Amino acid sequence: MDSSFALYLGRHTLETALLLAAPILVTCMVVGVTVTLLQAVTSIRDMTLTMVPKLLAVGAVALFLGGWMLHIVLNFTNEIFGHIQNIGH
């Protein structure tokens, strides 16, 4: 295992983590901005109004994209185990 492989492995790990986290983070950001604008327009200052829509949106995104996320994680895990197997030989 040389330094270029370690850098590749680190970069691939970070890219996979970003790919998995991006849909949920973008959803939280969009829902948060929308609710904040709604609160600013209507002068509603309820703290639960900011959390409940975010939780519902994140749950919906996780439900709809869960299969895709699982596929990405399984491919990454199989690739890592393949590299581990090759290192052992």
TANOR-V528824 format. One record per backbone hydrogen bond with DSSP energy under -0.5 kcal/mol. NH is the residue of the N-H (numbers start at 1). CO is the residue of the C=O. Records with the same first field share a line. If there is no record, write none. Layout:
BEGIN
NH = CO / CO
END
This chain:
BEGIN
6 = 2
7 = 3
8 = 4
9 = 5
10 = 6
11 = 7
12 = 8
13 = 9
14 = 10
15 = 11
16 = 12
17 = 13
18 = 14
19 = 15
20 = 16
21 = 17
22 = 18
23 = 19
25 = 21
26 = 22
27 = 23
28 = 24
29 = 25
30 = 26
31 = 27
32 = 28
33 = 29
34 = 30
35 = 31
36 = 32
37 = 33
38 = 34
39 = 35
40 = 36
41 = 37
42 = 38
43 = 39
44 = 39
50 = 47
51 = 47
52 = 48
53 = 49
54 = 50
55 = 51
56 = 52
57 = 53
58 = 54
59 = 55
60 = 56
61 = 57
62 = 58
63 = 59
64 = 60
65 = 61
66 = 62
69 = 65
70 = 66
71 = 67
72 = 68
73 = 69
74 = 70
75 = 71
76 = 72
77 = 73
78 = 74
79 = 75
80 = 76
81 = 77
82 = 78
83 = 79
84 = 80
85 = 81
86 = 82
87 = 83
88 = 84
89 = 85
END
